[in-house]
């Protein structure tokens, strides 16, 4: 077992030599510095300290200032403040800055040992228990995955896997996380088979037990919950996976109470153009094209593909209600519009229904493939969740939601589809009219590995428009992504481990729909 590594910062460190020797004899590794600047530098040098002891009254950079700077970079690193001064205001400030414990000088070696055991052993116990609990549940999840689940059970399995991902994130258990990742890949293999077996029956209403899908989301999960005397705000954060929802849930529930947390299934392709138009039209894409040819654009057509959501929503509201519903549709595509949303948030409480489409997460995931900085920041699911949380806390959106906190309001948080980190390429050949999306393709005379895709040779069976008479849709399964043979290796390296959508996976298809009320 690796030795516990301690950083001790004190301008009188020489006087603490007996305590240092005591700890080293107990098996701890102690690195000492005499000021706050050196303490920050040691932490920044990737020494992976387990705990920091910090003198409160160092000259130059004080202990509290050093604490603040360490916590900026390493919010999870335990810090023990050591002080001569028992002044309440100093310790209140330190505790407010998330110290793990504090000691009063002169420090007793046994007190130090007790503090270390409290901090480190507690961390270890949580880590060990979490890993042990997952090991026990591993076999049950494996058996469930292979037991012929229905759509409700698939949602529960997905939630269970996400729950374990978040727990293992918290204890940084890389070994267990790798096992869980393998198990999720197995789940996606079986889930893809399940979707392929049932999808056409669902969209054509050939069976009675059908999940709520994009085209029925407003009618089944939003409209029935509208109230005459309480304004409803529907917040559609596009590309919000269920795990990302669970990451921002603790922030939102500081101010709002969850009344119902549920899931719906995105239609195929799991991409904004198809799923979000279906949500606001209450129709499948083929029906939208037939009824509103002036509003529907196929992949190869020039121009924006989601420019008529407001009109589609207006029509759906008129068809669904006999009485007048005062509604408003807002789309936020950049920070400036986000600031306007923040400024006007209270005005939206005058509506019966306000629908806000917030595009940031979609932009973030697309940018993930375009910007090297984001490639570094969001290299895996854990980092992607962390980035989502960090963005949300500092976004105009959270500032806007804080404005309506405490009001009598209903908030519904949802999305249009999720996204998956793609890992394995599969070759496809098509003509110049073939679409560029990495997770689905529509085109003529497509050549592909049949085992890697769900194919719709007749798109009408999936209620999808047909750009040409011989058009075929194919959807990538699991974590695959489509590549053309030209420059294959270059694009393989470029797109591997990026977040994409359009295909079939738990992450893309099973989406959150959460109803909350003001506290």
GISUL-V556285 format. One record per pair of residues at least 4 apart in sequence whose ideal C-beta (glycine too) atoms are under 7 Angstrom apart, sorted by the first residue. I is the first residue (numbers start at 1). J is the second residue. Records with the same first field share a line. If there is no record, write none. Layout:
BEGIN
I: J  J
END
This chain:
BEGIN
3: 27  28  29
4: 28  29  50  120
5: 29  47  48  49  50
6: 23  28  29  30  49  50  51  53
7: 31  39  42  43  49  52
8: 13  16  30  32  53
9: 33  36  39  53  54  55  58  66
10: 16  55  82
11: 34  35  55  58  59
13: 32  34
16: 20
17: 21
18: 22
19: 23  107  109  112
20: 24  30  32
21: 25
22: 26  109
23: 28  30  112
24: 28  30
26: 113
31: 42
33: 38  39  42
34: 38
35: 58  60  61
36: 40  58  60  61  62  65  66
37: 41  60  61
38: 42
39: 43  52  54  66  70
40: 44  66  69  70
41: 45
42: 47
43: 47  49  70  73  74
44: 73
49: 77
50: 120
51: 78  80  116  119  120
52: 70  77  79
53: 80  82
54: 63  66  67  79  80  81  82
55: 63  82
56: 63  64  81  82  83  85  90
57: 62  63  83  84  85
58: 62  63
61: 65  66
62: 66
63: 67  81
64: 68  93  94  97
65: 69
66: 70
67: 71  79  81  94  97  99
68: 72  97
70: 74  77  79
71: 75  97  98
78: 100  119
79: 99  100
80: 99  100  101  102  103  115
81: 94  99  102
82: 103  105  107
83: 90  102  104  105
84: 105
85: 90
86: 104
88: 92
89: 93
90: 94
91: 95  102
92: 96
93: 97
94: 99  102
95: 99
100: 119
101: 115  118  119
103: 107  111  115
107: 111  112
109: 113
110: 114
111: 115
112: 116
113: 117
114: 118
115: 119
116: 120
117: 121
118: 122
119: 123
120: 124
121: 125
122: 126
123: 127
124: 128
125: 129
126: 130  171
127: 131  171  173
128: 132
129: 133
130: 134  167  168  171  173
131: 135  173  176
132: 136
133: 137
134: 138  164  168  176  180
137: 141
138: 142  179  183
139: 143
140: 144
141: 145  157  160  183
142: 146  183
143: 147
144: 149  157
145: 157  186  187  190
146: 190
149: 153  154  157  194
151: 155  211  265
152: 156
153: 157
154: 158  191  194  510
155: 159  263  510
156: 160
157: 161  187
158: 162  242  506  510
159: 163  242
160: 164
161: 165  180  184  187
162: 166  242  243  246
163: 167
164: 168  180
165: 169  180  243  381
166: 170  246
167: 171
168: 173  176  177  180
169: 382
173: 177
174: 178
175: 179
176: 180
177: 181
178: 182
179: 183
180: 184
181: 185
182: 186
183: 187
184: 188
185: 189  478  479
186: 190
187: 191  506
188: 192  478  479  505  506
189: 478
190: 194
191: 195  506
192: 196  477  478  504
193: 197
194: 198
195: 199  454  504  509
196: 454
198: 202
199: 203  268  462
200: 204  461  462
201: 206  207
202: 207  210  213
203: 284  462  463
211: 264  265
212: 216  217  220  221  264
213: 264  265  267
214: 266  267  275  278  279
215: 267  278  282  283  284
216: 220
217: 221  222  264  279  513
218: 222  223  279  282  316
219: 223  282  320
220: 224
221: 262  264  513
222: 234  412
223: 320
225: 410  515
226: 232  352  353
227: 410
230: 408  409  410
231: 349  351  352  409
232: 352  353  410  412
233: 348  354  356  409  411
234: 353  355  356  412  414
235: 356  358  411  412  413
236: 355  356  357  358  414  415  416
237: 358  361  413  415
238: 272  276  357  358  359  361  362  415  416
239: 361  362  365  415  417  418  419  501
240: 244  245  361  415  512
241: 418  419  507
242: 246  263  418  510  511  512
243: 247  381  385
244: 248  385  388
245: 249  413  512  514
247: 385  388  389
248: 252  388  389  392
249: 253
251: 392  393  398
252: 256
253: 258
255: 401  402  405  519
256: 411  516  517  518  519
257: 516  517  519
258: 514  516
259: 515  516  517
260: 515
261: 514
262: 513
263: 510  511  512  513
264: 511  513
265: 509  510
266: 270  275  416  417  508  509  511
267: 274  275  278  284
268: 462  475  504
269: 274  440  475  502
270: 275  417  501  502  503  508  509
271: 275  417  437  440  501  502
272: 276  306  362  416
273: 277  305  306
274: 278  285
275: 279  416  417
276: 280  306  309  416
277: 281  285  288  306  309  312
278: 283  284  285
279: 416
280: 309  312  313  316
281: 288  312  316
282: 316
283: 287  288
284: 463
285: 289  463  464  465
286: 290  460  463  464  465
287: 291  463
288: 292  295  296
289: 293  296  465
292: 296
295: 308  311  312
296: 465
297: 301  303  305
298: 465  467
299: 435  442
300: 433  435  467
308: 312
309: 313  329  357
310: 314  329
311: 315
312: 316
313: 317  329  355
314: 318
315: 319
316: 320
317: 321  325  327
321: 325
325: 352  353
326: 351  352
327: 351  352  353
328: 348  351  354
329: 355
330: 341  356
331: 357  359
332: 337  338  341  356  357  358  359
333: 337  359
335: 339  396
336: 340
337: 341
338: 342  395  396  397
339: 343  396
340: 344
341: 345  356  396  400
342: 396  399  400
344: 348
345: 400  403  404
346: 403  404
348: 354
349: 404  407  409
358: 397
359: 363
360: 364  391  395
361: 365  388
362: 366
363: 367
364: 368  391
365: 419  499
366: 370
367: 371  374
368: 374  375  378  498  499
369: 495  498
371: 375
372: 376
373: 377
374: 378
375: 379
377: 383  387
378: 383  384  387
379: 383  497
380: 384  421
381: 385  421
382: 386
383: 387
384: 388  499
385: 389
386: 390
387: 391
388: 392
389: 393
390: 394
391: 395
392: 397  398
393: 398
396: 400
397: 401
398: 402
401: 405
404: 409  518
405: 518
406: 518  519
407: 518
408: 518
409: 518
410: 515  517
411: 516
412: 514  515
413: 512  514  516
414: 511  512  513
415: 511  512
417: 501  508  511
418: 501  507  508  511
419: 499  500  501  507  508
420: 479  499  500  501  505  507  508
421: 479  497  499
422: 438  479  480  481  495  496  498  500
423: 479  496  497
424: 479  480
425: 481  483  492
426: 449  452  476  480  482
427: 449  483  485
428: 441  446  447  448  482  484
429: 447  484  485
430: 434  441  443  446
431: 443  444  445
433: 443  444
434: 441  443  446
435: 441  442  443
437: 441  502
438: 481  482  495  500
439: 476  481  500  501  502  503
440: 473  474  475  476  502  503
441: 446  474  482
442: 467  471  473
443: 471  472
444: 468  470  471
446: 472  474
448: 452  453  474
450: 455
452: 476  477  480
453: 474  475  476  477
454: 475  477  504
455: 472  474
456: 461  462  464  472  473
457: 472
459: 464  465  466  471  473
460: 466
462: 473
464: 473
466: 471
467: 471
475: 503  504
476: 480  481  482  503
477: 503  504
478: 505
481: 495  500
483: 488  491  492
487: 491
488: 492
489: 493
490: 494
491: 495
492: 496
501: 508
503: 508
504: 508  509
505: 509
506: 510
END
